[in-house]
Amino acid sequence: MNTDKQKILKNILIVLLYAAITLIMILKHEVWTDEAQVWQICRHLSVGNLFKHLVNEGHPAFYYLILMPFAKMHMNIFAMKIICWLSMCTASFLLLQFSPFNKFTKFSIMVSCPFLYTFPVIARSYSIIPVLLFTIAVLYPKRHQKQILYSILLAILANTHIIMFGFVFTLGALFLYESFKDKKYNFLSLFIIFSGLLAVILQLKGSLSSNVAIALHPTNINQSLAVILTFFMYGYNESIHNFVVTISWFDYILLSLNIILFLAILIILFINKNKSMFLTAFIATIFQFLIYIFSYSFIIYTTRIYVLYIILLFTFWISLTEMSKVRQKLINIVLSLFFILTIWNCYKNYLLDYFYNYSSAKETADFARNNFEKDAFIIIQNTPNCVAIIYYLDNLDLFAVNYNSYIKYIKWQHNINMIISQESWGLYLNYLKTMNNEINIQNKNIYLITPDAYTIKYEPVGFKLIFRSHNAIHSNETFNVYRYIRNKITNN
């Protein structure tokens, strides 16, 4: 067996081991709000209505279009998990087989939090970004010989998530410059790239006014600094869950080291001959930070943070072979440390997700399915945290307090977090009684499903707590179920 075949076989075996380790967690991981929301949209909207709705989501269409055929066939949401998992398995093989990094750096990346937990387990559009980026990296040296394929991949990447817009725009502009400079331009390929970027703008135009969660808002210097520090801290120690790890002096040491390594990466790129990769990394970083500071700053999930890690990895994938041997060793050391810092985050999240529920939506939905009467009137309160319950109870009619209507997915409107006060539930039910005939609650038992975080200080007057789910890792996805204990609402 020749050396090339041995390398391929070895890397396939490593990927199979990686696939097995991540599949164990995928089988255990419970669906939560953000995962269920995508699936419900794909299940209940036509392609035409999908594009109308995306402005409210703040995400472009590519990921939804991949999932839509499976959702329309009413397959289990596990199909979405498998798509994301296969994407990461493929990305891992591309990294091992084609990247120029040394063995230890590849190992550090493979056991890091983005590769071993975040991207393969949390089934979101972020999970398909690494395989697209790595495919582009493999193709990059021959981009002028395979312009159409290169352009299509860039256009697709731009339409995975808005945070990829700055990166794709920079690569597209550089490709345009190189093409005209070397007289190797192909107008069709350039049209494809910038049509992909324009498609993102057209799909998401108006998102800042449509989606209350990503509305543009001003920030002061202290808030901006806090967002940036959060970005670096959550990369190695995420603290948005119930199982919060207290910030210690050791965390601050790691935070400082993480920032130093990040700056070292940008400095090394800057002094490298390949200035285009520094420009790509710099613009992608600034673009992403601006989004977090002015739009997404209410929470920065590690899936978003680790996308920038993958972009930085891409820039060295392209430029490493142009460096001296000494600088190559330095880069491998810096990148290894950069990804190794995330291992604690991986270890913590992996074990927590294995032994506890990421979301208690399925447990709550199972209780409702087994205990509610067939004609029960079911109210969902604070719907952003209840979408996974809606997925599991998709065959039932669930009435959303926020919208005064039955729902199958959520819309990020200004009333999305509306919480009815403790005393006003009776008035609300009387209001429902007087609504049109579509809302019929006469002679029915009434149940309320609500996140525990929003009723921990009070219980709705007139309702009795009949179920509380186990604590979920995601702090807003532990649920309470209440039954209306007064007489059934009648016409009397």
C-alpha positions as CSV (number, residue, x, y, z in Angstrom):
1,M,0.0,0.0,0.0
2,N,1.5,3.3,-1.1
3,T,1.8,6.3,1.3
4,D,-1.2,8.2,-0.1
5,K,-3.5,5.3,0.4
6,Q,-2.1,4.8,3.9
7,K,-2.8,8.4,4.8
8,I,-6.4,8.2,3.5
9,L,-7.1,5.0,5.3
10,K,-5.6,6.4,8.6
11,N,-7.6,9.5,8.3
12,I,-10.8,7.6,7.6
13,L,-10.3,5.5,10.7
14,I,-9.7,8.7,12.8
15,V,-12.9,10.2,11.3
16,L,-14.8,7.0,12.1
17,L,-13.7,7.3,15.8
18,Y,-14.7,11.0,15.8
19,A,-18.0,10.1,14.3
20,A,-18.7,7.5,17.0
21,I,-17.8,9.9,19.8
22,T,-20.0,12.7,18.5
23,L,-22.8,10.4,17.5
24,I,-23.2,9.2,21.1
25,M,-23.9,12.8,22.2
26,I,-26.2,13.5,19.2
27,L,-28.3,10.5,20.3
28,K,-28.5,11.9,23.8
29,H,-28.9,15.6,23.0
30,E,-32.4,17.0,23.5
31,V,-33.8,19.4,20.9
32,W,-34.1,23.0,22.2
33,T,-35.8,26.2,20.9
34,D,-33.4,27.3,18.2
35,E,-33.2,23.8,16.7
36,A,-36.9,23.2,16.8
37,Q,-37.7,26.7,15.3
38,V,-35.9,25.9,12.1
39,W,-37.5,22.5,11.7
40,Q,-41.0,23.9,12.4
41,I,-40.6,26.6,9.9
42,C,-39.4,24.1,7.3
43,R,-42.3,21.8,8.1
44,H,-45.1,24.4,8.0
45,L,-44.1,27.0,5.4
46,S,-44.0,26.8,1.7
47,V,-40.8,27.9,-0.1
48,G,-42.5,31.2,-1.1
49,N,-43.7,31.9,2.5
50,L,-40.2,30.9,3.8
51,F,-38.6,33.7,1.9
52,K,-41.2,36.1,3.2
53,H,-40.6,34.9,6.8
54,L,-36.8,35.0,6.7
55,V,-36.7,38.7,7.3
56,N,-38.1,38.0,10.8
57,E,-35.6,35.2,11.4
58,G,-32.5,37.2,10.5
59,H,-31.0,34.2,8.7
60,P,-30.6,33.5,5.0
61,A,-32.3,30.6,3.3
62,F,-29.7,27.9,2.4
63,Y,-29.9,25.9,5.6
64,Y,-33.7,26.0,5.5
65,L,-33.8,24.8,1.9
66,I,-31.6,21.8,2.7
67,L,-33.9,20.7,5.5
68,M,-37.2,21.5,3.9
69,P,-37.6,18.3,1.9
70,F,-37.0,16.2,5.0
71,A,-39.3,18.3,7.2
72,K,-42.1,18.2,4.6
73,M,-42.0,14.4,4.7
74,H,-42.7,14.7,8.4
75,M,-39.5,13.0,9.3
76,N,-38.1,13.1,12.8
77,I,-35.9,16.1,13.6
78,F,-33.1,13.6,14.0
79,A,-32.7,14.0,10.2
80,M,-31.5,17.6,10.8
81,K,-29.0,16.4,13.4
82,I,-27.6,13.8,11.0
83,I,-27.1,16.4,8.3
84,C,-25.1,18.6,10.7
85,W,-23.2,15.6,12.0
86,L,-22.3,14.4,8.5
87,S,-21.2,17.9,7.6
88,M,-18.7,17.9,10.5
89,C,-17.5,14.4,9.8
90,T,-16.7,15.5,6.2
91,A,-15.1,18.7,7.5
92,S,-12.9,16.6,9.8
93,F,-11.7,14.4,7.0
94,L,-10.9,17.5,4.8
95,L,-8.9,18.9,7.7
96,L,-6.9,15.7,8.3
97,Q,-6.3,14.9,4.7
98,F,-5.6,18.3,3.0
99,S,-4.7,20.9,5.6
100,P,-1.0,21.9,5.9
101,F,-1.0,21.8,9.8
102,N,1.2,19.3,11.7
103,K,-0.3,16.3,13.5
104,F,-0.5,17.9,16.9
105,T,-2.4,21.0,15.6
106,K,-4.8,18.7,13.8
107,F,-5.3,16.7,17.0
108,S,-5.9,19.9,19.0
109,I,-8.5,21.1,16.6
110,M,-10.3,17.7,16.5
111,V,-10.6,17.5,20.3
112,S,-11.6,21.2,20.7
113,C,-15.1,22.3,21.7
114,P,-16.2,23.4,18.2
115,F,-15.3,20.1,16.6
116,L,-16.2,17.6,19.3
117,Y,-19.3,19.2,20.7
118,T,-20.7,22.6,19.5
119,F,-20.9,22.1,15.7
120,P,-21.7,18.4,15.5
121,V,-24.2,18.3,18.4
122,I,-26.0,21.6,18.3
123,A,-27.8,21.2,14.9
124,R,-27.8,24.7,13.4
125,S,-26.7,26.4,10.3
126,Y,-23.3,27.0,11.9
127,S,-22.6,23.3,11.6
128,I,-22.3,23.4,7.8
129,I,-19.9,26.3,7.7
130,P,-16.7,24.3,8.5
131,V,-17.3,21.9,5.6
132,L,-17.9,24.7,3.2
133,L,-14.9,26.7,4.4
134,F,-12.6,23.7,4.2
135,T,-13.8,22.8,0.7
136,I,-13.1,26.3,-0.4
137,A,-9.6,26.0,1.2
138,V,-8.9,22.8,-0.7
139,L,-10.1,24.5,-3.9
140,Y,-8.4,27.9,-3.2
141,P,-5.1,27.2,-5.1
142,K,-7.0,26.3,-8.2
143,R,-9.7,29.0,-7.8
144,H,-8.9,30.7,-11.2
145,Q,-9.0,27.3,-13.0
146,K,-12.3,26.4,-11.3
147,Q,-13.9,29.8,-11.1
148,I,-17.5,28.7,-11.4
149,L,-17.3,26.1,-8.6
150,Y,-15.3,28.5,-6.4
151,S,-18.0,31.2,-6.9
152,I,-20.9,28.8,-6.2
153,L,-19.3,27.8,-2.9
154,L,-18.7,31.4,-1.9
155,A,-22.3,32.3,-2.7
156,I,-23.6,29.3,-0.7
157,L,-21.4,30.2,2.2
158,A,-22.7,33.8,2.3
159,N,-26.2,32.4,2.5
160,T,-25.6,30.1,5.5
161,H,-25.5,32.9,8.1
162,I,-25.2,36.7,8.2
163,I,-21.9,36.5,10.1
164,M,-20.3,35.0,7.0
165,F,-21.1,38.1,4.9
166,G,-18.0,40.1,5.7
167,F,-15.8,37.1,5.1
168,V,-17.3,36.2,1.7
169,F,-17.4,39.8,0.6
170,T,-13.7,40.1,1.3
171,L,-12.8,36.9,-0.6
172,G,-15.1,38.0,-3.4
173,A,-13.5,41.4,-3.7
174,L,-10.0,39.9,-3.7
175,F,-11.1,37.4,-6.3
176,L,-12.4,40.2,-8.5
177,Y,-9.2,42.1,-8.1
178,E,-7.0,39.1,-8.9
179,S,-9.2,38.2,-11.9
180,F,-8.9,41.6,-13.6
181,K,-5.2,42.0,-12.6
182,D,-4.3,38.7,-14.2
183,K,-6.9,38.9,-17.0
184,K,-8.4,35.6,-15.9
185,Y,-11.9,37.0,-15.2
186,N,-15.1,35.1,-15.9
187,F,-18.1,37.4,-15.7
188,L,-20.4,34.5,-14.8
189,S,-18.3,33.5,-11.8
190,L,-18.2,37.1,-10.5
191,F,-21.9,37.4,-11.1
192,I,-22.5,34.3,-9.0
193,I,-20.5,35.6,-6.0
194,F,-22.1,39.0,-5.8
195,S,-25.5,37.7,-6.6
196,G,-25.1,35.5,-3.5
197,L,-24.2,38.5,-1.4
198,L,-27.1,40.5,-2.9
199,A,-29.4,37.6,-2.1
200,V,-28.5,37.9,1.6
201,I,-29.2,41.6,1.6
202,L,-32.6,41.1,-0.1
203,Q,-33.6,38.3,2.1
204,L,-32.7,40.1,5.4
205,K,-33.6,43.7,4.4
206,G,-35.7,44.9,7.2
207,S,-34.6,42.3,9.8
208,L,-33.5,45.0,12.3
209,S,-37.0,46.4,12.4
210,S,-38.8,43.1,12.1
211,N,-36.9,41.0,14.6
212,V,-37.0,42.5,18.1
213,A,-34.1,40.2,19.3
214,I,-31.6,41.6,16.8
215,A,-32.8,45.2,16.6
216,L,-30.1,47.8,16.1
217,H,-29.3,49.7,19.3
218,P,-26.6,52.0,20.4
219,T,-24.0,50.9,22.9
220,N,-21.5,52.8,25.0
221,I,-17.8,52.0,25.4
222,N,-18.3,49.9,28.5
223,Q,-21.0,47.8,26.9
224,S,-18.9,47.3,23.8
225,L,-15.9,46.2,25.8
226,A,-18.1,43.8,27.8
227,V,-19.4,42.2,24.6
228,I,-15.8,41.7,23.3
229,L,-14.6,40.3,26.6
230,T,-17.7,38.0,26.6
231,F,-16.7,36.8,23.1
232,F,-13.3,35.7,24.3
233,M,-14.5,34.3,27.7
234,Y,-17.3,32.2,26.3
235,G,-14.9,30.5,23.9
236,Y,-13.4,28.5,26.8
237,N,-16.0,28.9,29.6
238,E,-19.6,29.3,28.5
239,S,-21.7,30.5,31.4
240,I,-25.2,30.9,30.1
241,H,-26.6,27.7,31.6
242,N,-28.1,26.7,34.9
243,F,-24.8,24.9,35.7
244,V,-22.8,28.1,35.9
245,V,-19.1,27.8,36.7
246,T,-18.0,30.6,39.0
247,I,-15.5,32.9,37.3
248,S,-12.2,32.5,39.2
249,W,-8.7,34.0,38.9
250,F,-7.8,31.0,36.7
251,D,-10.5,32.1,34.2
252,Y,-9.0,35.5,34.0
253,I,-5.6,34.0,33.3
254,L,-7.2,32.0,30.5
255,L,-9.1,35.0,29.2
256,S,-5.8,37.0,29.0
257,L,-4.1,34.1,27.3
258,N,-6.9,33.7,24.8
259,I,-6.8,37.4,23.9
260,I,-3.0,37.3,23.5
261,L,-3.2,34.3,21.2
262,F,-5.9,35.9,19.2
263,L,-3.8,39.1,18.7
264,A,-0.8,37.0,18.0
265,I,-2.7,35.2,15.2
266,L,-3.6,38.6,13.6
267,I,-0.1,40.0,14.0
268,I,1.5,36.9,12.3
269,L,-1.0,37.2,9.5
270,F,-0.2,40.9,9.1
271,I,3.6,40.4,8.9
272,N,3.1,37.5,6.4
273,K,3.7,38.0,2.7
274,N,0.1,37.0,2.0
275,K,-1.6,40.2,3.1
276,S,-4.9,39.1,1.5
277,M,-5.4,36.5,4.3
278,F,-4.8,39.2,7.0
279,L,-7.3,41.4,5.3
280,T,-9.8,38.5,5.2
281,A,-9.3,37.7,8.9
282,F,-9.4,41.3,10.0
283,I,-12.6,42.3,8.1
284,A,-14.3,39.0,9.2
285,T,-13.4,39.8,12.8
286,I,-14.5,43.4,12.7
287,F,-17.7,42.6,10.9
288,Q,-18.6,39.9,13.4
289,F,-17.7,42.1,16.4
290,L,-19.9,45.0,15.0
291,I,-22.8,42.6,14.8
292,Y,-22.4,41.5,18.4
293,I,-21.9,45.0,19.7
294,F,-24.8,46.6,17.8
295,S,-27.2,43.7,17.3
296,Y,-26.6,40.3,18.9
297,S,-25.1,41.6,22.2
298,F,-28.0,40.3,24.4
299,I,-26.3,36.8,24.1
300,I,-23.4,35.4,22.2
301,Y,-23.6,31.6,21.8
302,T,-20.4,29.7,21.3
303,T,-21.6,28.5,17.9
304,R,-21.1,32.1,16.7
305,I,-17.8,32.5,18.5
306,Y,-16.4,29.4,17.0
307,V,-17.2,30.4,13.5
308,L,-14.5,33.0,13.8
309,Y,-12.1,30.4,15.0
310,I,-12.8,28.4,11.8
311,I,-12.2,31.5,9.7
312,L,-8.9,32.1,11.3
313,L,-8.0,28.5,10.7
314,F,-8.9,28.9,7.0
315,T,-6.5,31.9,6.7
316,F,-3.6,29.9,7.9
317,W,-4.6,26.9,5.8
318,I,-4.1,29.1,2.8
319,S,-1.0,31.0,3.9
320,L,1.0,28.5,6.0
321,T,2.9,26.9,3.1
322,E,4.2,30.4,2.1
323,M,5.9,30.9,5.4
324,S,9.4,29.9,6.6
325,K,9.8,26.6,8.6
326,V,10.4,28.5,11.8
327,R,7.2,30.6,11.3
328,Q,5.2,27.4,10.4
329,K,6.2,25.9,13.7
330,L,5.2,29.0,15.6
331,I,1.8,29.1,13.9
332,N,1.2,25.5,14.7
333,I,2.0,26.1,18.4
334,V,-0.2,29.2,18.5
335,L,-3.2,27.6,16.8
336,S,-2.8,24.5,19.0
337,L,-3.0,26.5,22.1
338,F,-5.9,28.6,20.7
339,F,-8.0,25.5,20.2
340,I,-6.8,23.6,23.3
341,L,-8.1,26.4,25.5
342,T,-11.6,25.3,24.5
343,I,-11.2,21.8,25.8
344,W,-12.6,22.6,29.2
345,N,-15.7,24.0,27.6
346,C,-16.0,20.8,25.6
347,Y,-15.5,18.5,28.6
348,K,-18.0,20.5,30.7
349,N,-20.8,20.7,28.0
350,Y,-20.3,17.1,26.8
351,L,-20.7,15.6,30.3
352,L,-23.6,17.9,31.2
353,D,-25.4,17.2,28.0
354,Y,-24.9,13.4,28.5
355,F,-26.1,13.3,32.1
356,Y,-28.8,16.0,32.0
357,N,-31.3,17.3,29.5
358,Y,-30.2,20.3,27.4
359,S,-33.9,21.1,27.2
360,S,-36.8,19.6,29.1
361,A,-39.2,20.1,26.3
362,K,-39.6,16.5,25.4
363,E,-40.2,15.5,29.0
364,T,-42.8,18.2,29.4
365,A,-44.5,17.3,26.0
366,D,-44.6,13.6,27.1
367,F,-46.4,14.6,30.3
368,A,-48.9,16.7,28.3
369,R,-49.5,14.0,25.7
370,N,-50.1,11.4,28.4
371,N,-52.2,13.5,30.8
372,F,-54.2,16.1,28.9
373,E,-57.7,15.3,27.6
374,K,-58.0,15.1,23.9
375,D,-60.2,18.2,23.7
376,A,-58.1,20.2,26.3
377,F,-57.3,23.8,25.6
378,I,-53.6,24.3,25.9
379,I,-51.9,27.7,26.4
380,I,-48.2,28.3,25.7
381,Q,-46.7,31.3,27.5
382,N,-43.5,33.0,26.5
383,T,-43.2,31.2,23.3
384,P,-39.5,31.8,22.5
385,N,-38.6,29.1,25.0
386,C,-41.4,26.7,24.1
387,V,-40.8,26.0,20.5
388,A,-39.3,22.6,21.2
389,I,-42.5,21.7,23.0
390,I,-44.5,22.8,20.0
391,Y,-42.4,20.4,17.9
392,Y,-43.1,17.5,20.1
393,L,-46.8,18.4,20.3
394,D,-47.1,19.3,16.6
395,N,-50.3,17.3,16.2
396,L,-52.1,19.4,18.9
397,D,-53.4,23.0,18.8
398,L,-51.3,25.2,21.1
399,F,-52.5,28.7,21.8
400,A,-49.9,31.4,22.2
401,V,-50.5,34.1,24.8
402,N,-48.2,36.5,22.9
403,Y,-50.1,36.3,19.6
404,N,-53.7,35.4,20.6
405,S,-53.6,32.6,18.1
406,Y,-52.5,29.0,17.6
407,I,-48.9,28.7,16.5
408,K,-46.5,26.2,15.0
409,Y,-43.4,28.4,15.2
410,I,-42.6,31.8,16.6
411,K,-42.3,35.3,15.2
412,W,-39.8,37.6,16.8
413,Q,-42.2,40.5,17.4
414,H,-42.2,43.1,20.1
415,N,-44.7,41.3,22.2
416,I,-42.7,38.0,22.1
417,N,-41.7,38.1,25.8
418,M,-45.1,39.4,27.1
419,I,-45.8,37.9,30.5
420,I,-49.3,38.1,31.9
421,S,-49.3,39.1,35.5
422,Q,-50.2,36.8,38.4
423,E,-53.6,38.3,38.9
424,S,-54.8,38.8,35.3
425,W,-55.1,35.2,34.1
426,G,-58.8,35.0,34.9
427,L,-59.4,38.2,33.0
428,Y,-57.4,36.8,30.1
429,L,-59.5,33.6,30.0
430,N,-62.7,35.7,30.1
431,Y,-61.3,37.6,27.1
432,L,-60.6,34.4,25.2
433,K,-64.2,33.3,25.9
434,T,-65.5,36.4,24.1
435,M,-63.3,36.0,21.1
436,N,-64.6,34.6,17.7
437,N,-65.7,31.0,17.3
438,E,-62.2,29.9,16.2
439,I,-61.2,30.0,19.9
440,N,-63.6,27.7,21.6
441,I,-62.8,27.0,25.3
442,Q,-66.3,26.3,26.6
443,N,-66.6,23.1,28.6
444,K,-62.9,22.3,28.2
445,N,-60.2,21.8,30.7
446,I,-57.5,24.5,30.4
447,Y,-53.8,23.9,30.8
448,L,-50.9,26.4,30.8
449,I,-47.3,25.5,29.8
450,T,-44.7,28.1,30.8
451,P,-40.9,28.2,31.4
452,D,-40.2,27.9,35.1
453,A,-37.9,31.0,34.9
454,Y,-40.9,33.2,34.2
455,T,-43.1,31.9,37.0
456,I,-40.6,31.2,39.7
457,K,-41.7,34.3,41.7
458,Y,-45.4,33.6,41.4
459,E,-48.0,31.1,40.4
460,P,-50.8,32.3,38.2
461,V,-54.0,32.9,40.2
462,G,-56.6,30.3,39.5
463,F,-54.1,27.7,38.3
464,K,-52.6,24.7,40.1
465,L,-49.1,23.5,39.4
466,I,-49.4,19.8,38.3
467,F,-45.9,19.2,36.7
468,R,-42.4,20.6,36.8
469,S,-39.8,19.2,34.6
470,H,-36.3,18.4,35.7
471,N,-33.8,21.2,35.5
472,A,-32.5,21.7,32.0
473,I,-29.0,22.7,31.0
474,H,-30.4,25.6,29.1
475,S,-31.7,27.8,31.9
476,N,-34.9,28.9,30.1
477,E,-36.0,25.4,29.1
478,T,-37.2,24.0,32.4
479,F,-41.0,24.1,32.3
480,N,-44.0,24.2,34.5
481,V,-47.5,22.9,33.6
482,Y,-50.6,24.3,35.3
483,R,-54.2,23.3,35.2
484,Y,-57.1,25.8,35.6
485,I,-58.7,24.8,38.9
486,R,-61.9,26.9,38.8
487,N,-64.9,25.5,37.0
488,K,-64.6,24.8,33.3
489,I,-65.4,28.0,31.4
490,T,-69.0,27.8,30.2
491,N,-71.4,30.2,28.5
492,N,-73.1,30.8,31.8
